């Protein structure tokens, strides 16, 4: 599984909503691929499934906070 760099919170805050949505889409695709590979036994890094889920939640937080204003 090709790993990609997860952005930290400071970098996430600087992204535009369009960039956030693109990063969310990329991460959701990666999550689906990881889930399949873990179930098939091809990927031994099953802890990364939870890490990617948390990363997606971090990406969605600024979008939700901006809509509440």
Buried (B, 14 or more C-beta within 10 A) or exposed (E): EEEEEBBEEEEBEEBEEEEBBEBBEEBBEBBEBBBEBBEEEEBEEEEBBEEBBEBBEBBBBBEEEEEEE
